């Protein structure tokens, strides 16, 4: 499976467990809801700094998001 598609699938699973909606999570991660939506749809890959911000907001590691 393509790594980015795997990332999108993993991100969806973690977000479901988190319980916040996309807007709340995006705000907590310091990104826009549109950016988060693009990651979830596979239209865009996050930069390393964005990935770290997202992991911090979700209380997981970058490895949790990418493995």
C-alpha atoms as a printed R data frame, in Angstrom:
   type eleno elety resid chain resno       x      y      z
1  ATOM     1    CA   UNK     A     1   0.000  0.000  0.000
2  ATOM     2    CA   UNK     A     2   1.254  3.481 -0.831
3  ATOM     3    CA   UNK     A     3   2.669  5.111  2.317
4  ATOM     4    CA   UNK     A     4   0.512  8.192  1.973
5  ATOM     5    CA   UNK     A     5  -2.682  6.174  1.543
6  ATOM     6    CA   UNK     A     6  -1.685  4.197  4.612
7  ATOM     7    CA   UNK     A     7  -1.147  7.492  6.464
8  ATOM     8    CA   UNK     A     8  -4.627  8.710  5.500
9  ATOM     9    CA   UNK     A     9  -6.222  5.485  6.700
10 ATOM    10    CA   UNK     A    10  -4.275  5.543  9.972
11 ATOM    11    CA   UNK     A    11  -5.132  9.201 10.513
12 ATOM    12    CA   UNK     A    12  -8.849  8.490 10.045
13 ATOM    13    CA   UNK     A    13  -8.688  5.682 12.621
14 ATOM    14    CA   UNK     A    14  -6.860  7.836 15.172
15 ATOM    15    CA   UNK     A    15  -9.252 10.756 14.639
16 ATOM    16    CA   UNK     A    16 -12.251  8.485 15.225
17 ATOM    17    CA   UNK     A    17 -10.751  7.354 18.528
18 ATOM    18    CA   UNK     A    18  -9.925 10.964 19.481
19 ATOM    19    CA   UNK     A    19 -13.557 12.060 19.338
20 ATOM    20    CA   UNK     A    20 -13.009 15.630 18.134
21 ATOM    21    CA   UNK     A    21 -14.382 16.806 14.833
22 ATOM    22    CA   UNK     A    22 -12.041 17.849 12.035
23 ATOM    23    CA   UNK     A    23 -12.420 21.575 12.745
24 ATOM    24    CA   UNK     A    24 -11.542 21.138 16.431
25 ATOM    25    CA   UNK     A    25  -8.571 18.941 15.647
26 ATOM    26    CA   UNK     A    26  -7.282 21.275 12.955
27 ATOM    27    CA   UNK     A    27  -7.464 24.195 15.366
28 ATOM    28    CA   UNK     A    28  -5.610 22.222 18.055
29 ATOM    29    CA   UNK     A    29  -2.914 21.267 15.532
30 ATOM    30    CA   UNK     A    30  -2.512 24.803 14.180
31 ATOM    31    CA   UNK     A    31  -3.613 23.897 10.655
32 ATOM    32    CA   UNK     A    32  -6.679 24.735  8.627
33 ATOM    33    CA   UNK     A    33  -9.629 22.364  8.346
34 ATOM    34    CA   UNK     A    34  -9.071 22.360  4.572
35 ATOM    35    CA   UNK     A    35  -5.503 21.139  5.056
36 ATOM    36    CA   UNK     A    36  -6.665 18.328  7.326
37 ATOM    37    CA   UNK     A    37  -9.348 17.379  4.821
38 ATOM    38    CA   UNK     A    38  -6.756 17.223  2.041
39 ATOM    39    CA   UNK     A    39  -4.587 14.897  4.120
40 ATOM    40    CA   UNK     A    40  -7.559 12.646  4.807
41 ATOM    41    CA   UNK     A    41  -8.536 12.510  1.144
42 ATOM    42    CA   UNK     A    42  -4.983 11.870 -0.030
43 ATOM    43    CA   UNK     A    43  -4.826 15.106 -2.008
44 ATOM    44    CA   UNK     A    44  -1.865 16.449 -0.048
45 ATOM    45    CA   UNK     A    45   0.921 15.142  2.174
46 ATOM    46    CA   UNK     A    46   1.815 16.931  5.412
47 ATOM    47    CA   UNK     A    47   5.200 18.545  5.885
48 ATOM    48    CA   UNK     A    48   7.329 17.221  8.751
49 ATOM    49    CA   UNK     A    49   6.466 20.189 10.983
50 ATOM    50    CA   UNK     A    50   2.744 19.769 10.285
51 ATOM    51    CA   UNK     A    51   2.972 16.069 11.013
52 ATOM    52    CA   UNK     A    52   4.552 16.798 14.392
53 ATOM    53    CA   UNK     A    53   1.887 19.402 15.199
54 ATOM    54    CA   UNK     A    54  -0.830 16.880 14.335
55 ATOM    55    CA   UNK     A    55   0.775 14.154 16.431
56 ATOM    56    CA   UNK     A    56   1.070 16.544 19.384
57 ATOM    57    CA   UNK     A    57  -2.591 17.560 19.074
58 ATOM    58    CA   UNK     A    58  -3.663 13.906 18.972
59 ATOM    59    CA   UNK     A    59  -1.372 12.839 21.808
60 ATOM    60    CA   UNK     A    60   0.416 10.294 19.647
61 ATOM    61    CA   UNK     A    61   3.857 10.025 18.076
62 ATOM    62    CA   UNK     A    62   4.708 10.733 14.463
63 ATOM    63    CA   UNK     A    63   5.541  7.044 14.210
64 ATOM    64    CA   UNK     A    64   1.986  6.196 15.296
65 ATOM    65    CA   UNK     A    65   0.723  8.241 12.365
66 ATOM    66    CA   UNK     A    66   3.148  6.911  9.785
67 ATOM    67    CA   UNK     A    67   3.488  3.204 10.625
